[in-house]
Amino acid sequence: MEFELTPEQQQVRDLVREFATQEIAPGAGERDEHEELPLDIVKKLGELGICGVPIPEEHGGLGADAVTWALVIEELGRADASVAVTVSVASGLAAGMIARYGSTEQRQRWLPPIAAGEMLAGFGLTEPGSGSDAAALRTKARLDAGSWVIDGSKSFITNSGTPITGFVVVACRTGDDAGANGVSTIVVPADAPGFSVGAPYRKLGWRSSDTHELSFEGCRVPEDHLLGERGRGLAQCLAALDDGRISIAALSVGLAQGCLDASVRYAKDREAFGRPIGNYEAIAFKLADMRAAIEASRLLTYRAAWLKDRGQPYTTEAAIAKLRASETAVDVAREAIQVHGGYGYTEEFPVARAYRDAKVLEIGEGTSEILRLVIARDLGLQPQV
Ligand SMILES: Cc1cc2nc3c(=O)[nH]c(=O)nc-3n(C[C@H](O)[C@H](O)[C@H](O)COP(=O)(O)OP(=O)(O)OC[C@H]3O[C@@H](n4cnc5c(N)ncnc54)[C@H](O)[C@@H]3O)c2cc1C
């Protein structure tokens, strides 16, 4: 067993940490207030090679391993969850689908601009009537004169309406099979006729990330925009979500670490009854518990990524990591506010934003309840769904 990061992994982590501390964290509160997606930061991350970390080298990326990618998302999450999820969805989920299942043409067309930070992309699975029960999706695509014609809608799609959105991978029903085997994924370019992007959601957190409902009305895209094999779309999406869960776990670890850093600073500085509050056991032990929970979540996250890198099964481990880390992030953010007292309840300190940003980590890319189902099934149980 080896707990040491490689020199390359440390190098990437340090690069992202420095950039995140100097260039991402300072404006995070203001961007959150104005719901502003920082495209300039995405571009700079592209120039630094960060957006290309998981993208194959032949398509402009670094082709790095899953542990390195987890480190990147952790460091971004420590500074700004909205930036972290934006990059995670574009370079991880959406580009990951293209890298894994795309044709040579699709890979050549879509991956280099994402690696360069010049394009964002979305992953469209959730619908107004189906989230956890993804197999119940109803968006339909039929072939007509060499094109797919798509009708339906999607909800909560991250990165779908930015000025640099290139495409959304859309899961559609393409077969007679009403179940999982009737689903395929299609790459829908942002300018496809019949594709429209709804108003942005007003969200509790992740406020400077881009999330929209999408509608497809006779939306036409060329037949060769099918991604991978027809009828395998749901399996593709579920596999991508295993990777996404490692990313959300890493984001959770980073967010929680940011809360702990801020809380330790505050506890050493703030005095009550004549001494720093960190010298009271109630506060010191709270901080110790926060650290222990974060370390456990971090190890689970790195291990899930490490299993992926070794080509071993990691579905259950990714679910365990995401469950533990996201619930830790919510707990740690709540306790961080407690440590900050009344000031923690204001936007003067970053912990209030972290508290709002943390909640969705227990919802997106598999709710805590669904992750418990995945884990229970691995124990040989058949909980009622
Ligand atoms: C900010 C944000 C960004 C998102 N980005 C994307 C994106 O880019 N792409 C995308 O496709 N989706 C995205 N989502 C959607 C997200 O993945 C879904 O919200 C999530 O999967 C849950 O689906 P739902 O909202 O339909 O809830 P539901 O599935 O309706 O669940 C409601 C509640 O019931 C529980 N529940 C459901 N079924 C069971 C069961 N069998 N047993 C026990 N409990 C159950 C759930 O755990 C939850 O607590 C995003 C969501 C948000 C909020």
The ligand as a Gaussian input file, in Angstrom:
#p B3LYP/6-31G(d) Opt

LIG

0 1
 C      -27.380000      22.422000      -9.306000
 C      -27.691000      21.119000      -9.983000
 C      -26.962000      20.735000     -11.085000
 C      -27.265000      19.538000     -11.753000
 N      -26.591000      19.210000     -12.889000
 C      -27.005000      18.143000     -13.627000
 C      -26.422000      17.865000     -14.902000
 O      -25.482000      18.542000     -15.345000
 N      -26.912000      16.830000     -15.625000
 C      -27.938000      16.059000     -15.190000
 O      -28.341000      15.148000     -15.900000
 N      -28.514000      16.297000     -13.979000
 C      -28.079000      17.319000     -13.204000
 N      -28.664000      17.582000     -11.987000
 C      -29.783000      16.751000     -11.558000
 C      -29.469000      15.826000     -10.405000
 O      -28.604000      14.811000     -10.836000
 C      -30.803000      15.300000      -9.859000
 O      -31.426000      16.379000      -9.198000
 C      -30.650000      14.121000      -8.935000
 O      -30.203000      12.995000      -9.621000
 C      -31.956000      13.765000      -8.209000
 O      -33.015000      13.669000      -9.100000
 P      -34.389000      14.476000      -8.833000
 O      -34.025000      15.889000      -8.557000
 O      -35.306000      14.202000      -9.936000
 O      -34.932000      13.879000      -7.491000
 P      -35.856000      12.555000      -7.352000
 O      -35.241000      11.435000      -8.094000
 O      -37.261000      12.920000      -7.656000
 O      -35.696000      12.283000      -5.794000
 C      -36.414000      13.026000      -4.786000
 C      -36.062000      12.395000      -3.444000
 O      -36.536000      11.030000      -3.420000
 C      -35.444000      10.162000      -3.136000
 N      -35.609000       8.903000      -3.861000
 C      -35.865000       8.728000      -5.187000
 N      -35.931000       7.420000      -5.481000
 C      -35.703000       6.744000      -4.327000
 C      -35.617000       5.366000      -3.973000
 N      -35.784000       4.411000      -4.883000
 N      -35.355000       5.042000      -2.689000
 C      -35.168000       6.028000      -1.754000
 N      -35.223000       7.350000      -2.031000
 C      -35.483000       7.695000      -3.291000
 C      -34.191000      10.911000      -3.598000
 O      -33.040000      10.432000      -2.943000
 C      -34.567000      12.334000      -3.177000
 O      -34.315000      12.507000      -1.809000
 C      -28.325000      18.725000     -11.279000
 C      -29.039000      19.114000     -10.135000
 C      -28.742000      20.293000      -9.495000
 C      -29.568000      20.697000      -8.305000

